[in-house]
Amino acid sequence: MLYGPASDRFGRKPPLIIGMVLYLVGAVMAATAPTFGWLIAGSGDLGLGASAPRTLSLAMVRDRYSGDQMARLMSMIMAVFLLVPIFAPSVGALMLHVMPWRGLFWFQALAGVALTVWSRRLPETLDPDHRRPFTPGGVRIRRPGGPGRTPDVAVHRGAHRGRCGDDELPPRASS
C-alpha cells in the first residue's frame, strides 16, 4: 500500500530500510510484550515491516534487469516467498522445543538486525530521473489475495499466536 508509491518517490533503499526497522521494532515489541494487546500490536508492526522487502525486491529486480535474466530472478524470488510460509510453521514449532515463545521473536529481531545491516550495502536501483511524485491517489488497497494482502496476513499472524499455552502468553489488559 505504501512501500510501492514511497519507493517510486524516494528511491528503493529508504523505504526498504524503514520497513526493516519497523520489522525489528515489531519483533522486539512482541518479544517484550507485557500484555496480549502489545503482542498483537508488535506482530502487526512486524508484518507491516516484513512487507517492505516483499514489495521492493520485485521492484529492484525490474529496475536492474530485463528479459530472461529478470524472469529467472523473479521466479527465484517468488519461489522463496512461496516456500518460506510453507516451512516457517514447522521451523517455528521445532524452535519452540528448545526456547520459549518469546525466543521466536528474539530470533526474528536478530534476523532483522542482520538483514538491515546487509540491506544497507544494496545499491539504489531507481534512477533519480524515473522518480514519481508521492500522491494520495498512488496509495491504494489492492484486491484481496493480491500484493496488498500483507496487512491482512499480519493481523492473522498475530491472531494465530494463540497456539502457545495460555499460561505462557502475556496477560490480557483488564477492561
Contact map, one row per residue, 1 for C-alpha under 8 A:
1111100000000000000000000000000000000000000000000000000000000000000000000000000000000000000000000000000000000000000000000000000000000000001111000001000000000000000000000000000
1111110000000000000000000000000000000000000000000000000000000000000000000000000000000000000000000000000000000000000000000000000000000000001000000000000000000000000000000000000
1111111000000011000000000000000000000000000000000001001100000000000000000000000000000000000000000000000000000000000000000000000000000000000000000000000000000000000000000000000
1111111100000000000000000000000000000000000000000000001100000000000000000000000000000000000000000000000000000000000000000000000000000000000000000000000000000000000000000000000
1111111110000000000000000000000000000000000000000000000000000000000000000000000000000000000000000000000000000000000000000000000000000110011000000000000000000000000000000000000
0111111111100010000000000000000000000000000000000000000000000000000000000000000000000000000000000000000000000000000000000000000000000100000000000000000000000000000000000000000
0011111111111110000000000000000000000000000000000000000100000000000000000000000000000000000000000000000000000000000000000000000000000000000000000000000000000000000000000000000
0001111111110000000000000000000000000000000000000000000000000000000000000000000000000000000000000000000000000000000000000000010001111100000000000000000000000000000000000000000
0000111111100000000000000000000000000000000000000000000000000000000000000000000000000000000000000000000000000000000000000000000000111100000000000000000000000000000000000000000
0000011111110110000000000000000000000000000000000000000000000000000000000000000000000000000000000000000000000000000000000000000000100000000000000000000000000000000000000000000
0000011111111110000000000000000000000000000000000000000000000000000000000000000000000000000000000000000000000000000000000001111100100000000000000000000000000000000000000000000
0000001101111111000000000000000000000000000000000000000100110000000000000000000000000000000000000000000000000000000000000001110000000000000000000000000000000000000000000000000
0000001000111111100000000000000000000000000000000000000000000000000000000000000000000000000000000000000000000000000000010111000000000000000000000000000000000000000000000000000
0000001001111111110000000000000000000000000000000000000000000000000000000000000000000000000000000000000000000000000000000000000000000000000000000000000000000000000000000000000
0010011001111111111000000000000000000000000000000001000000000000000000000000000000000000000000000000000000000000000000000000000000000000000000000000000000000000000000000000000
0010000000011111111100000000000000000000000000000001100100000000000000000000000000000000000000000000000000000000000000100000000000000000000000000000000000000000000000000000000
0000000000001111111110000000000000000000000000000000000000000000000000000000000000000000000000000000000000000000000100110000000000000000000000000000000000000000000000000000000
0000000000000111111111000000000000000000000000001000000000000000000000000000000000000000000000000000000000000000000000000000000000000000000000000000000000000000000000000000000
0000000000000011111111100000000000000000000000011111100000000000000000000000000000000000000000000000000000000000000000000000000000000000000000000000000000000000000000000000000
0000000000000001111111110000000000000000000000001101100000000000000000000000000000000000000000000000000000000001001100000000000000000000000000000000000000000000000000000000000
0000000000000000111111111000000000000000000000001000000000000000000000000000000000000000000000000000000000000001000100000000000000000000000000000000000000000000000000000000000
0000000000000000011111111100000000000000000011011000000000000000000000000000000000000000000000000000000000000000000000000000000000000000000000000000000000000000000000000000000
0000000000000000001111111110000000000000000011111100000000000000000000000000000000000000000000000000000000001001000000000000000000000000000000000000000000000000000000000000000
0000000000000000000111111111000000000000000001001000000000000000000000000000000000000000000000000000000000011001100000000000000000000000000000000000000000000000000000000000000
0000000000000000000011111111100000000000010011000000000000000000000000000000000000000000000000000000000000001000000000000000000000000000000000000000000000000000000000000000000
0000000000000000000001111111110000000000111111101000000000000000000000000000000000000000000000000000000000000000000000000000000000000000000000000000000000000000000000000000000
0000000000000000000000111111111000000000011011000000000000000000000000000000000000000000000000000000000011011000000000000000000000000000000000000000000000000000000000000000000
0000000000000000000000011111111100000000010000000000000000000000000000000000000000000000000000000000000011001000000000000000000000000000000000000000000000000000000000000000000
0000000000000000000000001111111110000110110000000000000000000000000000000000000000000000000000000000000000000000000000000000000000000000000000000000000000000000000000000000000
0000000000000000000000000111111110000111111000000000000000000000000000000000000000000000000000000000010010000000000000000000000000000000000000000000000000000000000000000000000
0000000000000000000000000011111110000010000000000000000000000000000000000000000000000000000000000000011111000000000000000000000000000000000000000000000000000000000000000000000
0000000000000000000000000001111111000000000000000000000000000000000000000000000000000000000000000000010000000000000000000000000000000000000000000000000000000000000000000000000
0000000000000000000000000000111111110110010000000000000000000000000000000000000000000000000000000000000000000000000000000000000000000000000000000000000000000000000000000100000
0000000000000000000000000000000111110110000000000000000000000000000000000000000000000000000000000000000000000000000000000000000000000000000000000000000000000000000000000110000
0000000000000000000000000000000011111110000000000000000000000000000000000000000000000000000000000000000000000000000000000000000000000000000000000000000000000000000000001111100
0000000000000000000000000000000011111111000000000000000000000000000000000000000000000000000000000000000000000000000000000000000000000000000000000000000000000000000000001111100
0000000000000000000000000000000000111111100000000000000000000000000000000000000000000000000000000000000000000000000000000000000000000000000000000000000000000000000000000001100
0000000000000000000000000000110011111111110000000000000000000000000000000000000000000000000000000000000000000000000000000000000000000000000000000000000000000000000000000000000
0000000000000000000000000000111011111111111000000000000000000000000000000000000000000000000000000000000000000000000000000000000000000000000000000000000000000100000000000100000
0000000000000000000000000000010000011111111100000000000000000000000000000000000000000000000000000000000000000000000000000000000000000000000000000000000000100110000000000000000
0000000000000000000000000100110000001111111110000000000000000000000000000000000000000000000000000000000000000000000000000000000000000000000000000000000000000000000000000000000
0000000000000000000000001111110010000111111111000000000000000000000000000000000000000000000000000000000000000000000000000000000000000000000000000000000000000000000000000000000
0000000000000000000000000110010000000011111111100000000000000000000000000000000000000000000000000000000000000000000000000000000000000000000000000000000001101100000000000000000
0000000000000000000000000100000000000001111111110000000000000000000000000000000000000000000000000000000000000000000000000000000000000000000000000000001001101100000000000000000
0000000000000000000001101110000000000000111111111000000000000000000000000000000000000000000000000000000000000000000000000000000000000000000000000000000001000000000000000000000
0000000000000000000001111110000000000000011111111100000000000000000000000000000000000000000000000000000000000000000000000000000000000000000000000000000001000000000000000000000
0000000000000000000000100100000000000000001111111110000000000000000000000000000000000000000000000000000000000000000000000000000000000000000000000000011011100000000000000000000
0000000000000000001001100000000000000000000111111111000000000000000000000000000000000000000000000000000000000000000000000000000000000000000000000000011001000000000000000000000
0000000000000000011111110100000000000000000011111111000000000000000000000000000000000000000000000000000000000000000000000000000000000000000000000000000000000000000000000000000
0000000000000000001100100000000000000000000001111111110000000000000000000000000000000000000000000000000000000000000000000000000000000000000000000000000000000000000000000000000
0000000000000000001000000000000000000000000000111111111000000000000000000000000000000000000000000000000000000000000000000000000000000000000000000000010000000000000000000000000
0010000000000011001100000000000000000000000000011111111100000000000000000000000000000000000000000000000000000000000000000000000000000000000000000000000000000000000000000000000
0000000000000001001100000000000000000000000000000111111110000000000000000000000000000000000000000000000000000000000000000000000000000000000000000000000000000000000000000000000
0000000000000000000000000000000000000000000000000111111111000000000000000000000010000000000000000000000000000000000000000000000000000000000000000000000000000000000000000000000
0011000000000000000000000000000000000000000000000011111111100000000000000000000000000000000000000000000000000000000000000000000000000000000000000010000000000000000000000000000
0011001000010001000000000000000000000000000000000001111111110000000000000000000000000000000000000000000000000000000000000000000000000000000000000000000000000000000000000000000
0000000000000000000000000000000000000000000000000000111111111000000000000000100000000000000000000000000000000000000000000000000000000000000000000000000000000000000000000000000
0000000000000000000000000000000000000000000000000000011111111100000000000100100000000000000000000000000000000000000000000000000000000000000000000000000000000000000000000000000
0000000000010000000000000000000000000000000000000000001111111110000000000000000000000000000000000000000000000000000000000000000000000000000000000000000000000000000000000000000
0000000000010000000000000000000000000000000000000000000111111111000000000000000000000000000000000000000000000000000000000000110000000000000000000000000000000000000000000000000
0000000000000000000000000000000000000000000000000000000011111111100001001100000000000000000000000000000000000000000000000000000000000000000000000000000000000000000000000000000
0000000000000000000000000000000000000000000000000000000001111111110001000000000000000000000000000000000000000000000000000000000000000000000000000000000000000000000000000000000
0000000000000000000000000000000000000000000000000000000000111111100000000000000000000000000000000000000000000000000000000000110000000000000000000000000000000000000000000000000
0000000000000000000000000000000000000000000000000000000000011111110000000000000000000000000000000000000000000000000000000000100000000000000000000000000000000000000000000000000
0000000000000000000000000000000000000000000000000000000000001111111011000000000000000000000000000000000000000000000000000000000000000000000000000000000000000000000000000000000
0000000000000000000000000000000000000000000000000000000000000101111111100000000000000000000000000000000000000000000000000000000000000000000000000000000000000000000000000000000
0000000000000000000000000000000000000000000000000000000000000000111111100000000000000000000000000000000000000000000000000000000000000000000000000000000000000000000000000000000
0000000000000000000000000000000000000000000000000000000000000000011111110000000000000000000000000000000000000000000000000000000000000000000000000000000000000000000000000000000
0000000000000000000000000000000000000000000000000000000000000000111111111000000000000000000000000000000000000000000000000000000000000000000000000000000000000000000000000000000
0000000000000000000000000000000000000000000000000000000000001100111111111100000000000000000000000000000000000000000000000000000000000000000000000000000000000000000000000000000
0000000000000000000000000000000000000000000000000000000000000000011111111110000000000000000000000000000000000000000000000000000000000000000000000000000000000000000000000000000
0000000000000000000000000000000000000000000000000000000000000000000111111111000000000000000000000000000000000000000000000000000000000000000000000000000000000000000000000000000
0000000000000000000000000000000000000000000000000000000000001000000011111111100000000000000000000000000000000000000000000000000000000000000000000000000000000000000000000000000
0000000000000000000000000000000000000000000000000000000001001000000001111111110000000000000000000000000000000000000000000000000000000000000000000000000000000000000000000000000
0000000000000000000000000000000000000000000000000000000000000000000000111111111000000000000000000000000000000000000000000000000000000000000000000000000000000000000000000000000
0000000000000000000000000000000000000000000000000000000000000000000000011111111100000000000000000000000000000000000000000000000000000000000000000000000000000000000000000000000
0000000000000000000000000000000000000000000000000000000011000000000000001111111110000000000000000000000000000000000000000000000000000000000000000000000000000000000000000000000
0000000000000000000000000000000000000000000000000000000000000000000000000111111111000000000000000000000000000000000000000000000000000000000000000000000000000000000000000000000
0000000000000000000000000000000000000000000000000000000000000000000000000011111111100000000000000000000000000000000000000000000000000000000000000000000000000000000000000000000
0000000000000000000000000000000000000000000000000000000000000000000000000001111111110000000000000000000000000000000000000000000000000000000000000000000000000000000000000000000
0000000000000000000000000000000000000000000000000000010000000000000000000000111111111000000000000000000000000000000000000000000000000000000000000000000000000000000000000000000
0000000000000000000000000000000000000000000000000000000000000000000000000000011111111100000000000000000000000000000000000000000000000000000000000000000000000000000000000000000
0000000000000000000000000000000000000000000000000000000000000000000000000000001111111110000000000000000000000000000000000000000000000000000000000000000000000000000000000000000
0000000000000000000000000000000000000000000000000000000000000000000000000000000111111111000000000000000000000000000000000000000000000000000000000000000000000000000000000000000
0000000000000000000000000000000000000000000000000000000000000000000000000000000011111111100000000000000000000000000000000000000000000000000000000000000000000000000000000000000
0000000000000000000000000000000000000000000000000000000000000000000000000000000001111111100000000000000000000000000000000000000000000000000000000000000000000000000000000000000
0000000000000000000000000000000000000000000000000000000000000000000000000000000000111111111000000000000000000000000000000000000000000000000000000000000000000000000000000000000
0000000000000000000000000000000000000000000000000000000000000000000000000000000000011111111100000000000000000000000000000000000000000000000000000000000000000000000000000000000
0000000000000000000000000000000000000000000000000000000000000000000000000000000000001111111110000000000000000000000000000000000000000000000000000000000000000000000000000000000
0000000000000000000000000000000000000000000000000000000000000000000000000000000000000011111111000000000000000000000000000000000000000000000000000000000000000000000000000000000
0000000000000000000000000000000000000000000000000000000000000000000000000000000000000011111111100000000000000000000000000000000000000000000000000000000000000000000000000000000
0000000000000000000000000000000000000000000000000000000000000000000000000000000000000001111111110000000100000000000000000000000000000000000000000000000000000000000000000000000
0000000000000000000000000000000000000000000000000000000000000000000000000000000000000000111111111000000000000000000000000000000000000000000000000000000000000000000000000000000
0000000000000000000000000000000000000000000000000000000000000000000000000000000000000000011111111100000000000000000000000000000000000000000000000000000000000000000000000000000
0000000000000000000000000000000000000000000000000000000000000000000000000000000000000000001111111110000100000000000000000000000000000000000000000000000000000000000000000000000
0000000000000000000000000000000000000000000000000000000000000000000000000000000000000000000111111111100100000000000000000000000000000000000000000000000000000000000000000000000
0000000000000000000000000000000000000000000000000000000000000000000000000000000000000000000011111111000000000000000000000000000000000000000000000000000000000000000000000000000
0000000000000000000000000000000000000000000000000000000000000000000000000000000000000000000001111111000000000000000000000000000000000000000000000000000000000000000000000000000
0000000000000000000000000000000000000000000000000000000000000000000000000000000000000000000000111111111100000000000000000000000000000000000000000000000000000000000000000000000
0000000000000000000000000000000000000000000000000000000000000000000000000000000000000000000000011111111100000000000000000000000000000000000000000000000000000000000000000000000
0000000000000000000000000000000000000000000000000000000000000000000000000000000000000000000000010011111110000000000000000000000000000000000000000000000000000000000100010000000
0000000000000000000000000000011100000000000000000000000000000000000000000000000000000000000000000011111111000000000000000000000000000000000000000000000000000000000000000000000
0000000000000000000000000000001000000000000000000000000000000000000000000000000000000000000000000011111111100000000000000000000000000000000000000000000000000000000000000000000
0000000000000000000000000000001000000000000000000000000000000000000000000000000000000000000100110011111111110000000000000000000000000000000000000000000000000000000000000000000
0000000000000000000000000011011000000000000000000000000000000000000000000000000000000000000000000000111111111000000000000000000000000000000000000000000000000000000000000000000
0000000000000000000000000011001000000000000000000000000000000000000000000000000000000000000000000000011111111100000000000000000000000000000000000000000000000000000000000000000
0000000000000000000000000000000000000000000000000000000000000000000000000000000000000000000000000000001111111110000000000000000000000000000000000000000000000000000000000000000
0000000000000000000000010010000000000000000000000000000000000000000000000000000000000000000000000000000111111111000000000000000000000000000000000000000000000000000000000000000
0000000000000000000000111011000000000000000000000000000000000000000000000000000000000000000000000000000011111111100000000000000000000000000000000000000000000000000000000000000
0000000000000000000000000000000000000000000000000000000000000000000000000000000000000000000000000000000001111111110000000000000000000000000000000000000000000000000000000000000
0000000000000000000000000000000000000000000000000000000000000000000000000000000000000000000000000000000000111111111000000000000000000000000000000000000000000000000000000000000
0000000000000000000110110000000000000000000000000000000000000000000000000000000000000000000000000000000000011111111100000000000000000000000000000000000000000000000000000000000
0000000000000000000000010000000000000000000000000000000000000000000000000000000000000000000000000000000000001111111110000000000000000000000000000000000000000000000000000000000
0000000000000000000000000000000000000000000000000000000000000000000000000000000000000000000000000000000000000111111111000000000000000000000000000000000000000000000000000000000
0000000000000000000100000000000000000000000000000000000000000000000000000000000000000000000000000000000000000011111111100000000000000000000000000000000000000000000000000000000
0000000000000000100110000000000000000000000000000000000000000000000000000000000000000000000000000000000000000001111111110000000000000000000000000000000000000000000000000000000
0000000000000000000000000000000000000000000000000000000000000000000000000000000000000000000000000000000000000000111111111000000000000000000000000000000000000000000000000000000
0000000000000000000000000000000000000000000000000000000000000000000000000000000000000000000000000000000000000000011111111100000000000000000000000000000000000000000000000000000
0000000000000001100000000000000000000000000000000000000000000000000000000000000000000000000000000000000000000000001111111100000000000000000000000000000000000000000000000000000
0000000000001000100000000000000000000000000000000000000000000000000000000000000000000000000000000000000000000000000111111110000000000000000000000000000000000000000000000000000
0000000000000000000000000000000000000000000000000000000000000000000000000000000000000000000000000000000000000000000011111110000000000000000000000000000000000000000000000000000
0000000000001000000000000000000000000000000000000000000000000000000000000000000000000000000000000000000000000000000001111111000000000000000000000000000000000000000000000000000
0000000000001000000000000000000000000000000000000000000000000000000000000000000000000000000000000000000000000000000000011111100000000000000000000000000000000000000000000000000
0000000000111000000000000000000000000000000000000000000000000000000000000000000000000000000000000000000000000000000000000111111000000000000000000000000000000000000000000000000
0000000000110000000000000000000000000000000000000000000000010011000000000000000000000000000000000000000000000000000000000011111000000000000000000000000000000000000000000000000
0000000100110000000000000000000000000000000000000000000000010010000000000000000000000000000000000000000000000000000000000001111101100000000000000000000000000000000000000000000
0000000000100000000000000000000000000000000000000000000000000000000000000000000000000000000000000000000000000000000000000001111111100000000000000000000000000000000000000000000
0000000000100000000000000000000000000000000000000000000000000000000000000000000000000000000000000000000000000000000000000000011111100000000000000000000000000000000000000000000
0000000000000000000000000000000000000000000000000000000000000000000000000000000000000000000000000000000000000000000000000000001111100000000000000000000000000000000000000000000
0000000100000000000000000000000000000000000000000000000000000000000000000000000000000000000000000000000000000000000000000000011111110000000000000000000000000000000000000000000
0000000111100000000000000000000000000000000000000000000000000000000000000000000000000000000000000000000000000000000000000000011111111000000000000000000000000000000000000000000
0000000110000000000000000000000000000000000000000000000000000000000000000000000000000000000000000000000000000000000000000000000001111100000000000000000000000000000000000000000
0000000110000000000000000000000000000000000000000000000000000000000000000000000000000000000000000000000000000000000000000000000000111110000000000000000000000000000000000000000
0000110110000000000000000000000000000000000000000000000000000000000000000000000000000000000000000000000000000000000000000000000000011111010000000000000000000000000000000000000
0000100000000000000000000000000000000000000000000000000000000000000000000000000000000000000000000000000000000000000000000000000000001111111000000000000000000000000000000000000
0000000000000000000000000000000000000000000000000000000000000000000000000000000000000000000000000000000000000000000000000000000000000111111000000000000000000000000000000000000
0000000000000000000000000000000000000000000000000000000000000000000000000000000000000000000000000000000000000000000000000000000000000011111100000000000000000000000000000000000
0000100000000000000000000000000000000000000000000000000000000000000000000000000000000000000000000000000000000000000000000000000000000111111100000000000000000000000000000000000
1100100000000000000000000000000000000000000000000000000000000000000000000000000000000000000000000000000000000000000000000000000000000011111110000000000000000000000000000000000
1000000000000000000000000000000000000000000000000000000000000000000000000000000000000000000000000000000000000000000000000000000000000000111111000000000000000000000000000000000
1000000000000000000000000000000000000000000000000000000000000000000000000000000000000000000000000000000000000000000000000000000000000000001111100001000000000000000000000000000
1000000000000000000000000000000000000000000000000000000000000000000000000000000000000000000000000000000000000000000000000000000000000000000111110111100000000000000000000000000
0000000000000000000000000000000000000000000000000000000000000000000000000000000000000000000000000000000000000000000000000000000000000000000011111111100000000000000000000000000
0000000000000000000000000000000000000000000000000000000000000000000000000000000000000000000000000000000000000000000000000000000000000000000001111101100000000000000000000000000
0000000000000000000000000000000000000000000000000000000000000000000000000000000000000000000000000000000000000000000000000000000000000000000000111111100000000000000000000000000
0000000000000000000000000000000000000000000000000000000000000000000000000000000000000000000000000000000000000000000000000000000000000000000001111111100000000000000000000000000
0000000000000000000000000000000000000000000000000000001000000000000000000000000000000000000000000000000000000000000000000000000000000000000001101111110000000000000000000000000
1000000000000000000000000000000000000000000000000000000000000000000000000000000000000000000000000000000000000000000000000000000000000000000011111111111000000000000000000000000
0000000000000000000000000000000000000000000000000000000000000000000000000000000000000000000000000000000000000000000000000000000000000000000001111111111110000000000000000000000
0000000000000000000000000000000000000000000000110010000000000000000000000000000000000000000000000000000000000000000000000000000000000000000000000011111111000000000000000000000
0000000000000000000000000000000000000000000100110000000000000000000000000000000000000000000000000000000000000000000000000000000000000000000000000001111111100000000000000000000
0000000000000000000000000000000000000000000000000000000000000000000000000000000000000000000000000000000000000000000000000000000000000000000000000000111111110000000000000000000
0000000000000000000000000000000000000000000000100000000000000000000000000000000000000000000000000000000000000000000000000000000000000000000000000000111111111000000000000000000
0000000000000000000000000000000000000000001111110000000000000000000000000000000000000000000000000000000000000000000000000000000000000000000000000000011111111100000000000000000
0000000000000000000000000000000000000001001100100000000000000000000000000000000000000000000000000000000000000000000000000000000000000000000000000000001111111110000000000000000
0000000000000000000000000000000000000000000000000000000000000000000000000000000000000000000000000000000000000000000000000000000000000000000000000000000111111111000000000000000
0000000000000000000000000000000000000000001100000000000000000000000000000000000000000000000000000000000000000000000000000000000000000000000000000000000011111111100000000000000
0000000000000000000000000000000000000011001100000000000000000000000000000000000000000000000000000000000000000000000000000000000000000000000000000000000001111111100000000000000
0000000000000000000000000000000000000001000000000000000000000000000000000000000000000000000000000000000000000000000000000000000000000000000000000000000000111111110000000000000
0000000000000000000000000000000000000000000000000000000000000000000000000000000000000000000000000000000000000000000000000000000000000000000000000000000000011111111000000000000
0000000000000000000000000000000000000000000000000000000000000000000000000000000000000000000000000000000000000000000000000000000000000000000000000000000000001111111100000000000
0000000000000000000000000000000000000000000000000000000000000000000000000000000000000000000000000000000000000000000000000000000000000000000000000000000000000011111111000000000
0000000000000000000000000000000000000000000000000000000000000000000000000000000000000000000000000000000000000000000000000000000000000000000000000000000000000001111110000000000
0000000000000000000000000000000000000000000000000000000000000000000000000000000000000000000000000000100000000000000000000000000000000000000000000000000000000000111111011000000
0000000000000000000000000000000000000000000000000000000000000000000000000000000000000000000000000000000000000000000000000000000000000000000000000000000000000000011111111000000
0000000000000000000000000000000000000000000000000000000000000000000000000000000000000000000000000000000000000000000000000000000000000000000000000000000000000000010111111000000
0000000000000000000000000000000000000000000000000000000000000000000000000000000000000000000000000000000000000000000000000000000000000000000000000000000000000000000011111100000
0000000000000000000000000000000000000000000000000000000000000000000000000000000000000000000000000000100000000000000000000000000000000000000000000000000000000000000111111100000
0000000000000000000000000000000000110000000000000000000000000000000000000000000000000000000000000000000000000000000000000000000000000000000000000000000000000000000111111110000
0000000000000000000000000000000011110010000000000000000000000000000000000000000000000000000000000000000000000000000000000000000000000000000000000000000000000000000000111111000
0000000000000000000000000000000001110000000000000000000000000000000000000000000000000000000000000000000000000000000000000000000000000000000000000000000000000000000000001111100
0000000000000000000000000000000000111000000000000000000000000000000000000000000000000000000000000000000000000000000000000000000000000000000000000000000000000000000000000111110
0000000000000000000000000000000000111000000000000000000000000000000000000000000000000000000000000000000000000000000000000000000000000000000000000000000000000000000000000011111
0000000000000000000000000000000000000000000000000000000000000000000000000000000000000000000000000000000000000000000000000000000000000000000000000000000000000000000000000001111
0000000000000000000000000000000000000000000000000000000000000000000000000000000000000000000000000000000000000000000000000000000000000000000000000000000000000000000000000000111
